[in-house]
Amino acid sequence: SAMAAAGTGGFAVVANGISEALVATAAGIFVAIEAVVLYNFFQARLGRIAAELKLITDEFVELLRER
């Protein structure tokens, strides 16, 4: 390869690149975990709101039927 022919590079260069890749991967995993937790939180909240709205709607429809 060009690096071998020029005599540059070596373990230090490769290790530095691997280190940067691992840091970027760890940051990505951290962000992904936070996103999944927030997604699940809001999905559960929306589910509760939808269920409550359905109850209110059912009660309203029942009131209209009584008239």
PQR file of N, CA, C, O and H, with PARSE charges and radii, in Angstrom:
ATOM      1  N   SER A   1       0.838  -1.185   0.000 -0.4000 1.5000
ATOM      2  CA  SER A   1       0.000   0.000   0.000 -0.0000 2.0000
ATOM      3  C   SER A   1       0.877   1.240   0.000  0.5500 1.7000
ATOM      4  O   SER A   1       2.092   1.161   0.185 -0.5500 1.4000
ATOM      5  N   ALA A   2       0.247   2.379  -0.209 -0.4000 1.5000
ATOM      6  CA  ALA A   2       0.991   3.636  -0.284 -0.0000 2.0000
ATOM      7  C   ALA A   2       1.621   3.983   1.057  0.5500 1.7000
ATOM      8  O   ALA A   2       2.733   4.509   1.114 -0.5500 1.4000
ATOM      9  H   ALA A   2      -0.740   2.443  -0.359  0.4000 1.0000
ATOM     10  N   MET A   3       0.903   3.685   2.133 -0.4000 1.5000
ATOM     11  CA  MET A   3       1.456   3.984   3.456 -0.0000 2.0000
ATOM     12  C   MET A   3       2.685   3.129   3.730  0.5500 1.7000
ATOM     13  O   MET A   3       3.669   3.620   4.284 -0.5500 1.4000
ATOM     14  H   MET A   3       0.000   3.258   2.086  0.4000 1.0000
ATOM     15  N   ALA A   4       2.640   1.858   3.347 -0.4000 1.5000
ATOM     16  CA  ALA A   4       3.784   0.970   3.574 -0.0000 2.0000
ATOM     17  C   ALA A   4       4.973   1.406   2.739  0.5500 1.7000
ATOM     18  O   ALA A   4       6.110   1.359   3.207 -0.5500 1.4000
ATOM     19  H   ALA A   4       1.841   1.459   2.897  0.4000 1.0000
ATOM     20  N   ALA A   5       4.724   1.828   1.513 -0.4000 1.5000
ATOM     21  CA  ALA A   5       5.810   2.257   0.634 -0.0000 2.0000
ATOM     22  C   ALA A   5       6.454   3.541   1.133  0.5500 1.7000
ATOM     23  O   ALA A   5       7.672   3.696   1.046 -0.5500 1.4000
ATOM     24  H   ALA A   5       3.800   1.866   1.133  0.4000 1.0000
ATOM     25  N   ALA A   6       5.670   4.444   1.644 -0.4000 1.5000
ATOM     26  CA  ALA A   6       6.198   5.720   2.104 -0.0000 2.0000
ATOM     27  C   ALA A   6       6.804   5.611   3.497  0.5500 1.7000
ATOM     28  O   ALA A   6       7.562   6.485   3.916 -0.5500 1.4000
ATOM     29  H   ALA A   6       4.680   4.318   1.715  0.4000 1.0000
ATOM     30  N   GLY A   7       6.476   4.552   4.210 -0.4000 1.5000
ATOM     31  CA  GLY A   7       7.017   4.380   5.548 -0.0000 2.0000
ATOM     32  C   GLY A   7       6.254   5.153   6.608  0.5500 1.7000
ATOM     33  O   GLY A   7       6.683   5.214   7.760 -0.5500 1.4000
ATOM     34  H   GLY A   7       5.860   3.841   3.870  0.4000 1.0000
ATOM     35  N   THR A   8       5.139   5.737   6.237 -0.4000 1.5000
ATOM     36  CA  THR A   8       4.330   6.464   7.219 -0.0000 2.0000
ATOM     37  C   THR A   8       3.241   5.542   7.733  0.5500 1.7000
ATOM     38  O   THR A   8       2.964   4.492   7.153 -0.5500 1.4000
ATOM     39  H   THR A   8       4.790   5.687   5.301  0.4000 1.0000
ATOM     40  N   GLY A   9       2.648   5.944   8.797 -0.4000 1.5000
ATOM     41  CA  GLY A   9       1.543   5.149   9.324 -0.0000 2.0000
ATOM     42  C   GLY A   9       2.032   4.260  10.436  0.5500 1.7000
ATOM     43  O   GLY A   9       2.812   4.674  11.294 -0.5500 1.4000
ATOM     44  H   GLY A   9       2.873   6.798   9.268  0.4000 1.0000
ATOM     45  N   GLY A  10       1.570   3.053  10.408 -0.4000 1.5000
ATOM     46  CA  GLY A  10       1.941   2.129  11.457 -0.0000 2.0000
ATOM     47  C   GLY A  10       0.829   1.991  12.468  0.5500 1.7000
ATOM     48  O   GLY A  10      -0.299   2.444  12.273 -0.5500 1.4000
ATOM     49  H   GLY A  10       0.936   2.717   9.711  0.4000 1.0000
ATOM     50  N   PHE A  11       1.195   1.346  13.555 -0.4000 1.5000
ATOM     51  CA  PHE A  11       0.205   1.028  14.578 -0.0000 2.0000
ATOM     52  C   PHE A  11      -0.430   2.281  15.181  0.5500 1.7000
ATOM     53  O   PHE A  11      -1.637   2.298  15.423 -0.5500 1.4000
ATOM     54  H   PHE A  11       2.111   0.977  13.713  0.4000 1.0000
ATOM     55  N   ALA A  12       0.347   3.310  15.423 -0.4000 1.5000
ATOM     56  CA  ALA A  12      -0.175   4.524  16.064 -0.0000 2.0000
ATOM     57  C   ALA A  12      -1.268   5.168  15.223  0.5500 1.7000
ATOM     58  O   ALA A  12      -2.279   5.623  15.758 -0.5500 1.4000
ATOM     59  H   ALA A  12       1.328   3.295  15.226  0.4000 1.0000
ATOM     60  N   VAL A  13      -1.073   5.208  13.919 -0.4000 1.5000
ATOM     61  CA  VAL A  13      -2.074   5.816  13.036 -0.0000 2.0000
ATOM     62  C   VAL A  13      -3.340   4.973  13.029  0.5500 1.7000
ATOM     63  O   VAL A  13      -4.448   5.504  13.109 -0.5500 1.4000
ATOM     64  H   VAL A  13      -0.252   4.839  13.484  0.4000 1.0000
ATOM     65  N   VAL A  14      -3.176   3.663  12.934 -0.4000 1.5000
ATOM     66  CA  VAL A  14      -4.332   2.767  12.915 -0.0000 2.0000
ATOM     67  C   VAL A  14      -5.064   2.827  14.254  0.5500 1.7000
ATOM     68  O   VAL A  14      -6.293   2.889  14.285 -0.5500 1.4000
ATOM     69  H   VAL A  14      -2.276   3.231  12.870  0.4000 1.0000
ATOM     70  N   ALA A  15      -4.319   2.810  15.357 -0.4000 1.5000
ATOM     71  CA  ALA A  15      -4.934   2.860  16.682 -0.0000 2.0000
ATOM     72  C   ALA A  15      -5.701   4.159  16.883  0.5500 1.7000
ATOM     73  O   ALA A  15      -6.769   4.158  17.495 -0.5500 1.4000
ATOM     74  H   ALA A  15      -3.321   2.761  15.332  0.4000 1.0000
ATOM     75  N   ASN A  16      -5.171   5.263  16.377 -0.4000 1.5000
ATOM     76  CA  ASN A  16      -5.856   6.546  16.492 -0.0000 2.0000
ATOM     77  C   ASN A  16      -7.185   6.512  15.738  0.5500 1.7000
ATOM     78  O   ASN A  16      -8.199   6.996  16.241 -0.5500 1.4000
ATOM     79  H   ASN A  16      -4.303   5.263  15.880  0.4000 1.0000
ATOM     80  N   GLY A  17      -7.179   5.951  14.553 -0.4000 1.5000
ATOM     81  CA  GLY A  17      -8.416   5.840  13.775 -0.0000 2.0000
ATOM     82  C   GLY A  17      -9.438   4.946  14.451  0.5500 1.7000
ATOM     83  O   GLY A  17     -10.629   5.257  14.478 -0.5500 1.4000
ATOM     84  H   GLY A  17      -6.355   5.559  14.145  0.4000 1.0000
ATOM     85  N   ILE A  18      -8.966   3.836  14.997 -0.4000 1.5000
ATOM     86  CA  ILE A  18      -9.872   2.920  15.707 -0.0000 2.0000
ATOM     87  C   ILE A  18     -10.445   3.609  16.941  0.5500 1.7000
ATOM     88  O   ILE A  18     -11.629   3.460  17.243 -0.5500 1.4000
ATOM     89  H   ILE A  18      -7.998   3.585  14.976  0.4000 1.0000
ATOM     90  N   SER A  19      -9.616   4.358  17.651 -0.4000 1.5000
ATOM     91  CA  SER A  19     -10.075   5.083  18.835 -0.0000 2.0000
ATOM     92  C   SER A  19     -11.175   6.075  18.478  0.5500 1.7000
ATOM     93  O   SER A  19     -12.193   6.149  19.166 -0.5500 1.4000
ATOM     94  H   SER A  19      -8.654   4.479  17.406  0.4000 1.0000
ATOM     95  N   GLU A  20     -10.975   6.832  17.414 -0.4000 1.5000
ATOM     96  CA  GLU A  20     -11.995   7.790  16.976 -0.0000 2.0000
ATOM     97  C   GLU A  20     -13.285   7.077  16.588  0.5500 1.7000
ATOM     98  O   GLU A  20     -14.377   7.549  16.904 -0.5500 1.4000
ATOM     99  H   GLU A  20     -10.148   6.772  16.855  0.4000 1.0000
ATOM    100  N   ALA A  21     -13.164   5.953  15.909 -0.4000 1.5000
ATOM    101  CA  ALA A  21     -14.354   5.202  15.501 -0.0000 2.0000
ATOM    102  C   ALA A  21     -15.110   4.668  16.714  0.5500 1.7000
ATOM    103  O   ALA A  21     -16.340   4.682  16.732 -0.5500 1.4000
ATOM    104  H   ALA A  21     -12.276   5.570  15.652  0.4000 1.0000
ATOM    105  N   LEU A  22     -14.389   4.200  17.721 -0.4000 1.5000
ATOM    106  CA  LEU A  22     -15.046   3.691  18.932 -0.0000 2.0000
ATOM    107  C   LEU A  22     -15.756   4.802  19.700  0.5500 1.7000
ATOM    108  O   LEU A  22     -16.852   4.596  20.222 -0.5500 1.4000
ATOM    109  H   LEU A  22     -13.389   4.188  17.706  0.4000 1.0000
ATOM    110  N   VAL A  23     -15.141   5.967  19.770 -0.4000 1.5000
ATOM    111  CA  VAL A  23     -15.775   7.100  20.449 -0.0000 2.0000
ATOM    112  C   VAL A  23     -17.043   7.508  19.707  0.5500 1.7000
ATOM    113  O   VAL A  23     -18.074   7.763  20.330 -0.5500 1.4000
ATOM    114  H   VAL A  23     -14.250   6.135  19.346  0.4000 1.0000
ATOM    115  N   ALA A  24     -16.973   7.570  18.381 -0.4000 1.5000
ATOM    116  CA  ALA A  24     -18.153   7.928  17.588 -0.0000 2.0000
ATOM    117  C   ALA A  24     -19.254   6.880  17.747  0.5500 1.7000
ATOM    118  O   ALA A  24     -20.432   7.226  17.838 -0.5500 1.4000
ATOM    119  H   ALA A  24     -16.136   7.363  17.874  0.4000 1.0000
ATOM    120  N   THR A  25     -18.880   5.617  17.780 -0.4000 1.5000
ATOM    121  CA  THR A  25     -19.864   4.543  17.964 -0.0000 2.0000
ATOM    122  C   THR A  25     -20.523   4.639  19.335  0.5500 1.7000
ATOM    123  O   THR A  25     -21.740   4.496  19.452 -0.5500 1.4000
ATOM    124  H   THR A  25     -17.923   5.337  17.706  0.4000 1.0000
ATOM    125  N   ALA A  26     -19.728   4.878  20.368 -0.4000 1.5000
ATOM    126  CA  ALA A  26     -20.281   5.008  21.722 -0.0000 2.0000
ATOM    127  C   ALA A  26     -21.244   6.187  21.802  0.5500 1.7000
ATOM    128  O   ALA A  26     -22.304   6.081  22.419 -0.5500 1.4000
ATOM    129  H   ALA A  26     -18.739   4.994  20.273  0.4000 1.0000
ATOM    130  N   ALA A  27     -20.886   7.300  21.187 -0.4000 1.5000
ATOM    131  CA  ALA A  27     -21.774   8.465  21.187 -0.0000 2.0000
ATOM    132  C   ALA A  27     -23.066   8.146  20.445  0.5500 1.7000
ATOM    133  O   ALA A  27     -24.148   8.532  20.888 -0.5500 1.4000
ATOM    134  H   ALA A  27     -20.025   7.386  20.686  0.4000 1.0000
ATOM    135  N   GLY A  28     -22.961   7.451  19.330 -0.4000 1.5000
ATOM    136  CA  GLY A  28     -24.148   7.069  18.572 -0.0000 2.0000
ATOM    137  C   GLY A  28     -25.056   6.143  19.352  0.5500 1.7000
ATOM    138  O   GLY A  28     -26.277   6.294  19.317 -0.5500 1.4000
ATOM    139  H   GLY A  28     -22.082   7.137  18.970  0.4000 1.0000
ATOM    140  N   ILE A  29     -24.478   5.191  20.052 -0.4000 1.5000
ATOM    141  CA  ILE A  29     -25.279   4.267  20.869 -0.0000 2.0000
ATOM    142  C   ILE A  29     -25.970   5.031  21.994  0.5500 1.7000
ATOM    143  O   ILE A  29     -27.136   4.772  22.291 -0.5500 1.4000
ATOM    144  H   ILE A  29     -23.486   5.068  20.081  0.4000 1.0000
ATOM    145  N   PHE A  30     -25.266   5.963  22.619 -0.4000 1.5000
ATOM    146  CA  PHE A  30     -25.852   6.766  23.694 -0.0000 2.0000
ATOM    147  C   PHE A  30     -27.051   7.560  23.185  0.5500 1.7000
ATOM    148  O   PHE A  30     -28.096   7.593  23.835 -0.5500 1.4000
ATOM    149  H   PHE A  30     -24.318   6.173  22.378  0.4000 1.0000
ATOM    150  N   VAL A  31     -26.907   8.194  22.037 -0.4000 1.5000
ATOM    151  CA  VAL A  31     -28.008   8.970  21.452 -0.0000 2.0000
ATOM    152  C   VAL A  31     -29.164   8.053  21.074  0.5500 1.7000
ATOM    153  O   VAL A  31     -30.325   8.403  21.283 -0.5500 1.4000
ATOM    154  H   VAL A  31     -26.058   8.168  21.508  0.4000 1.0000
ATOM    155  N   ALA A  32     -28.859   6.889  20.524 -0.4000 1.5000
ATOM    156  CA  ALA A  32     -29.913   5.950  20.125 -0.0000 2.0000
ATOM    157  C   ALA A  32     -30.701   5.453  21.334  0.5500 1.7000
ATOM    158  O   ALA A  32     -31.923   5.328  21.266 -0.5500 1.4000
ATOM    159  H   ALA A  32     -27.916   6.605  20.354  0.4000 1.0000
ATOM    160  N   ILE A  33     -30.020   5.172  22.425 -0.4000 1.5000
ATOM    161  CA  ILE A  33     -30.711   4.705  23.634 -0.0000 2.0000
ATOM    162  C   ILE A  33     -31.643   5.791  24.160  0.5500 1.7000
ATOM    163  O   ILE A  33     -32.786   5.512  24.520 -0.5500 1.4000
ATOM    164  H   ILE A  33     -29.027   5.274  22.480  0.4000 1.0000
ATOM    165  N   GLU A  34     -31.158   7.023  24.205 -0.4000 1.5000
ATOM    166  CA  GLU A  34     -32.013   8.127  24.647 -0.0000 2.0000
ATOM    167  C   GLU A  34     -33.226   8.277  23.740  0.5500 1.7000
ATOM    168  O   GLU A  34     -34.335   8.508  24.222 -0.5500 1.4000
ATOM    169  H   GLU A  34     -30.229   7.250  23.913  0.4000 1.0000
ATOM    170  N   ALA A  35     -33.028   8.149  22.438 -0.4000 1.5000
ATOM    171  CA  ALA A  35     -34.136   8.283  21.492 -0.0000 2.0000
ATOM    172  C   ALA A  35     -35.179   7.193  21.703  0.5500 1.7000
ATOM    173  O   ALA A  35     -36.377   7.468  21.647 -0.5500 1.4000
ATOM    174  H   ALA A  35     -32.127   7.961  22.046  0.4000 1.0000
ATOM    175  N   VAL A  36     -34.744   5.973  21.941 -0.4000 1.5000
ATOM    176  CA  VAL A  36     -35.686   4.866  22.155 -0.0000 2.0000
ATOM    177  C   VAL A  36     -36.460   5.071  23.456  0.5500 1.7000
ATOM    178  O   VAL A  36     -37.666   4.832  23.503 -0.5500 1.4000
ATOM    179  H   VAL A  36     -33.770   5.750  21.986  0.4000 1.0000
ATOM    180  N   VAL A  37     -35.781   5.506  24.499 -0.4000 1.5000
ATOM    181  CA  VAL A  37     -36.457   5.746  25.779 -0.0000 2.0000
ATOM    182  C   VAL A  37     -37.517   6.838  25.619  0.5500 1.7000
ATOM    183  O   VAL A  37     -38.647   6.680  26.079 -0.5500 1.4000
ATOM    184  H   VAL A  37     -34.801   5.700  24.461  0.4000 1.0000
ATOM    185  N   LEU A  38     -37.154   7.938  24.971 -0.4000 1.5000
ATOM    186  CA  LEU A  38     -38.122   9.019  24.767 -0.0000 2.0000
ATOM    187  C   LEU A  38     -39.267   8.584  23.862  0.5500 1.7000
ATOM    188  O   LEU A  38     -40.418   8.946  24.105 -0.5500 1.4000
ATOM    189  H   LEU A  38     -36.236   8.067  24.597  0.4000 1.0000
ATOM    190  N   TYR A  39     -38.968   7.816  22.825 -0.4000 1.5000
ATOM    191  CA  TYR A  39     -40.017   7.310  21.934 -0.0000 2.0000
ATOM    192  C   TYR A  39     -41.017   6.462  22.717  0.5500 1.7000
ATOM    193  O   TYR A  39     -42.227   6.639  22.577 -0.5500 1.4000
ATOM    194  H   TYR A  39     -38.033   7.521  22.628  0.4000 1.0000
ATOM    195  N   ASN A  40     -40.519   5.551  23.530 -0.4000 1.5000
ATOM    196  CA  ASN A  40     -41.409   4.696  24.324 -0.0000 2.0000
ATOM    197  C   ASN A  40     -42.228   5.508  25.322  0.5500 1.7000
ATOM    198  O   ASN A  40     -43.407   5.227  25.536 -0.5500 1.4000
ATOM    199  H   ASN A  40     -39.536   5.407  23.643  0.4000 1.0000
ATOM    200  N   PHE A  41     -41.611   6.505  25.926 -0.4000 1.5000
ATOM    201  CA  PHE A  41     -42.330   7.368  26.867 -0.0000 2.0000
ATOM    202  C   PHE A  41     -43.491   8.072  26.176  0.5500 1.7000
ATOM    203  O   PHE A  41     -44.615   8.063  26.678 -0.5500 1.4000
ATOM    204  H   PHE A  41     -40.654   6.734  25.752  0.4000 1.0000
ATOM    205  N   PHE A  42     -43.218   8.682  25.024 -0.4000 1.5000
ATOM    206  CA  PHE A  42     -44.268   9.422  24.333 -0.0000 2.0000
ATOM    207  C   PHE A  42     -45.314   8.501  23.724  0.5500 1.7000
ATOM    208  O   PHE A  42     -46.485   8.871  23.651 -0.5500 1.4000
ATOM    209  H   PHE A  42     -42.305   8.689  24.617  0.4000 1.0000
ATOM    210  N   GLN A  43     -44.923   7.322  23.289 -0.4000 1.5000
ATOM    211  CA  GLN A  43     -45.908   6.364  22.778 -0.0000 2.0000
ATOM    212  C   GLN A  43     -46.874   5.951  23.885  0.5500 1.7000
ATOM    213  O   GLN A  43     -48.082   5.873  23.661 -0.5500 1.4000
ATOM    214  H   GLN A  43     -43.971   7.021  23.348  0.4000 1.0000
ATOM    215  N   ALA A  44     -46.348   5.688  25.069 -0.4000 1.5000
ATOM    216  CA  ALA A  44     -47.202   5.315  26.197 -0.0000 2.0000
ATOM    217  C   ALA A  44     -48.122   6.472  26.579  0.5500 1.7000
ATOM    218  O   ALA A  44     -49.303   6.272  26.864 -0.5500 1.4000
ATOM    219  H   ALA A  44     -45.367   5.752  25.251  0.4000 1.0000
ATOM    220  N   ARG A  45     -47.575   7.661  26.579 -0.4000 1.5000
ATOM    221  CA  ARG A  45     -48.387   8.839  26.918 -0.0000 2.0000
ATOM    222  C   ARG A  45     -49.493   9.043  25.894  0.5500 1.7000
ATOM    223  O   ARG A  45     -50.637   9.310  26.260 -0.5500 1.4000
ATOM    224  H   ARG A  45     -46.616   7.823  26.347  0.4000 1.0000
ATOM    225  N   LEU A  46     -49.160   8.919  24.615 -0.4000 1.5000
ATOM    226  CA  LEU A  46     -50.180   9.059  23.574 -0.0000 2.0000
ATOM    227  C   LEU A  46     -51.241   7.977  23.690  0.5500 1.7000
ATOM    228  O   LEU A  46     -52.418   8.231  23.435 -0.5500 1.4000
ATOM    229  H   LEU A  46     -48.230   8.702  24.318  0.4000 1.0000
ATOM    230  N   GLY A  47     -50.836   6.779  24.071 -0.4000 1.5000
ATOM    231  CA  GLY A  47     -51.799   5.698  24.264 -0.0000 2.0000
ATOM    232  C   GLY A  47     -52.790   6.019  25.373  0.5500 1.7000
ATOM    233  O   GLY A  47     -53.989   5.772  25.239 -0.5500 1.4000
ATOM    234  H   GLY A  47     -49.880   6.573  24.278  0.4000 1.0000
ATOM    235  N   ARG A  48     -52.279   6.572  26.468 -0.4000 1.5000
ATOM    236  CA  ARG A  48     -53.169   6.953  27.578 -0.0000 2.0000
ATOM    237  C   ARG A  48     -54.108   8.079  27.171  0.5500 1.7000
ATOM    238  O   ARG A  48     -55.289   8.059  27.518 -0.5500 1.4000
ATOM    239  H   ARG A  48     -51.306   6.773  26.576  0.4000 1.0000
ATOM    240  N   ILE A  49     -53.594   9.057  26.439 -0.4000 1.5000
ATOM    241  CA  ILE A  49     -54.429  10.168  25.978 -0.0000 2.0000
ATOM    242  C   ILE A  49     -55.502   9.664  25.024  0.5500 1.7000
ATOM    243  O   ILE A  49     -56.656  10.081  25.119 -0.5500 1.4000
ATOM    244  H   ILE A  49     -52.634   9.073  26.157  0.4000 1.0000
ATOM    245  N   ALA A  50     -55.142   8.779  24.113 -0.4000 1.5000
ATOM    246  CA  ALA A  50     -56.117   8.230  23.166 -0.0000 2.0000
ATOM    247  C   ALA A  50     -57.206   7.451  23.888  0.5500 1.7000
ATOM    248  O   ALA A  50     -58.381   7.557  23.535 -0.5500 1.4000
ATOM    249  H   ALA A  50     -54.204   8.440  24.036  0.4000 1.0000
ATOM    250  N   ALA A  51     -56.832   6.676  24.889 -0.4000 1.5000
ATOM    251  CA  ALA A  51     -57.823   5.912  25.649 -0.0000 2.0000
ATOM    252  C   ALA A  51     -58.763   6.849  26.401  0.5500 1.7000
ATOM    253  O   ALA A  51     -59.969   6.613  26.455 -0.5500 1.4000
ATOM    254  H   ALA A  51     -55.878   6.590  25.176  0.4000 1.0000
ATOM    255  N   GLU A  52     -58.213   7.901  26.973 -0.4000 1.5000
ATOM    256  CA  GLU A  52     -59.042   8.869  27.695 -0.0000 2.0000
ATOM    257  C   GLU A  52     -59.984   9.598  26.738  0.5500 1.7000
ATOM    258  O   GLU A  52     -61.152   9.815  27.062 -0.5500 1.4000
ATOM    259  H   GLU A  52     -57.232   8.093  26.929  0.4000 1.0000
ATOM    260  N   LEU A  53     -59.485   9.974  25.568 -0.4000 1.5000
ATOM    261  CA  LEU A  53     -60.341  10.629  24.575 -0.0000 2.0000
ATOM    262  C   LEU A  53     -61.459   9.708  24.113  0.5500 1.7000
ATOM    263  O   LEU A  53     -62.579  10.162  23.878 -0.5500 1.4000
ATOM    264  H   LEU A  53     -58.536   9.798  25.304  0.4000 1.0000
ATOM    265  N   LYS A  54     -61.168   8.426  23.981 -0.4000 1.5000
ATOM    266  CA  LYS A  54     -62.207   7.479  23.577 -0.0000 2.0000
ATOM    267  C   LYS A  54     -63.292   7.394  24.637  0.5500 1.7000
ATOM    268  O   LYS A  54     -64.477   7.354  24.306 -0.5500 1.4000
ATOM    269  H   LYS A  54     -60.258   8.058  24.172  0.4000 1.0000
ATOM    270  N   LEU A  55     -62.904   7.367  25.904 -0.4000 1.5000
ATOM    271  CA  LEU A  55     -63.904   7.342  26.978 -0.0000 2.0000
ATOM    272  C   LEU A  55     -64.776   8.598  26.957  0.5500 1.7000
ATOM    273  O   LEU A  55     -65.997   8.517  27.088 -0.5500 1.4000
ATOM    274  H   LEU A  55     -61.942   7.400  26.173  0.4000 1.0000
ATOM    275  N   ILE A  56     -64.146   9.741  26.793 -0.4000 1.5000
ATOM    276  CA  ILE A  56     -64.894  11.000  26.742 -0.0000 2.0000
ATOM    277  C   ILE A  56     -65.837  11.008  25.544  0.5500 1.7000
ATOM    278  O   ILE A  56     -66.989  11.424  25.661 -0.5500 1.4000
ATOM    279  H   ILE A  56     -63.154   9.806  26.686  0.4000 1.0000
ATOM    280  N   THR A  57     -65.351  10.551  24.400 -0.4000 1.5000
ATOM    281  CA  THR A  57     -66.182  10.500  23.195 -0.0000 2.0000
ATOM    282  C   THR A  57     -67.354   9.555  23.383  0.5500 1.7000
ATOM    283  O   THR A  57     -68.479   9.877  23.002 -0.5500 1.4000
ATOM    284  H   THR A  57     -64.415  10.213  24.306  0.4000 1.0000
ATOM    285  N   ASP A  58     -67.103   8.397  23.964 -0.4000 1.5000
ATOM    286  CA  ASP A  58     -68.184   7.434  24.208 -0.0000 2.0000
ATOM    287  C   ASP A  58     -69.243   8.019  25.143  0.5500 1.7000
ATOM    288  O   ASP A  58     -70.440   7.831  24.928 -0.5500 1.4000
ATOM    289  H   ASP A  58     -66.189   8.135  24.274  0.4000 1.0000
ATOM    290  N   GLU A  59     -68.799   8.723  26.174 -0.4000 1.5000
ATOM    291  CA  GLU A  59     -69.747   9.359  27.090 -0.0000 2.0000
ATOM    292  C   GLU A  59     -70.556  10.434  26.378  0.5500 1.7000
ATOM    293  O   GLU A  59     -71.758  10.565  26.609 -0.5500 1.4000
ATOM    294  H   GLU A  59     -67.826   8.875  26.349  0.4000 1.0000
ATOM    295  N   PHE A  60     -69.905  11.201  25.518 -0.4000 1.5000
ATOM    296  CA  PHE A  60     -70.585  12.261  24.776 -0.0000 2.0000
ATOM    297  C   PHE A  60     -71.620  11.673  23.821  0.5500 1.7000
ATOM    298  O   PHE A  60     -72.739  12.178  23.728 -0.5500 1.4000
ATOM    299  H   PHE A  60     -68.928  11.095  25.330  0.4000 1.0000
ATOM    300  N   VAL A  61     -71.255  10.623  23.121 -0.4000 1.5000
ATOM    301  CA  VAL A  61     -72.191   9.964  22.206 -0.0000 2.0000
ATOM    302  C   VAL A  61     -73.382   9.413  22.980  0.5500 1.7000
ATOM    303  O   VAL A  61     -74.519   9.489  22.513 -0.5500 1.4000
ATOM    304  H   VAL A  61     -70.346  10.213  23.196  0.4000 1.0000
ATOM    305  N   GLU A  62     -73.130   8.870  24.139 -0.4000 1.5000
ATOM    306  CA  GLU A  62     -74.224   8.340  24.962 -0.0000 2.0000
ATOM    307  C   GLU A  62     -75.164   9.460  25.407  0.5500 1.7000
ATOM    308  O   GLU A  62     -76.381   9.278  25.430 -0.5500 1.4000
ATOM    309  H   GLU A  62     -72.207   8.808  24.518  0.4000 1.0000
ATOM    310  N   LEU A  63     -74.606  10.610  25.757 -0.4000 1.5000
ATOM    311  CA  LEU A  63     -75.444  11.758  26.116 -0.0000 2.0000
ATOM    312  C   LEU A  63     -76.306  12.201  24.936  0.5500 1.7000
ATOM    313  O   LEU A  63     -77.478  12.531  25.112 -0.5500 1.4000
ATOM    314  H   LEU A  63     -73.617  10.759  25.737  0.4000 1.0000
ATOM    315  N   LEU A  64     -75.733  12.209  23.742 -0.4000 1.5000
ATOM    316  CA  LEU A  64     -76.496  12.593  22.552 -0.0000 2.0000
ATOM    317  C   LEU A  64     -77.611  11.596  22.264  0.5500 1.7000
ATOM    318  O   LEU A  64     -78.689  11.992  21.819 -0.5500 1.4000
ATOM    319  H   LEU A  64     -74.780  11.941  23.599  0.4000 1.0000
ATOM    320  N   ARG A  65     -77.377  10.341  22.504 -0.4000 1.5000
ATOM    321  CA  ARG A  65     -78.398   9.316  22.255 -0.0000 2.0000
ATOM    322  C   ARG A  65     -79.564   9.444  23.232  0.5500 1.7000
ATOM    323  O   ARG A  65     -80.704   9.130  22.888 -0.5500 1.4000
ATOM    324  H   ARG A  65     -76.502  10.020  22.866  0.4000 1.0000
ATOM    325  N   GLU A  66     -79.284   9.897  24.432 -0.4000 1.5000
ATOM    326  CA  GLU A  66     -80.328  10.031  25.443 -0.0000 2.0000
ATOM    327  C   GLU A  66     -81.295  11.160  25.120  0.5500 1.7000
ATOM    328  O   GLU A  66     -82.419  11.165  25.621 -0.5500 1.4000
ATOM    329  H   GLU A  66     -78.358  10.152  24.712  0.4000 1.0000
ATOM    330  N   ARG A  67     -80.893  12.096  24.313 -0.4000 1.5000
ATOM    331  CA  ARG A  67     -81.742  13.253  23.994 -0.0000 2.0000
ATOM    332  C   ARG A  67     -82.694  12.943  22.917  0.5500 1.7000
ATOM    333  O   ARG A  67     -83.483  13.803  22.524 -0.5500 1.4000
ATOM    334  H   ARG A  67     -79.979  12.092  23.906  0.4000 1.0000
TER
END
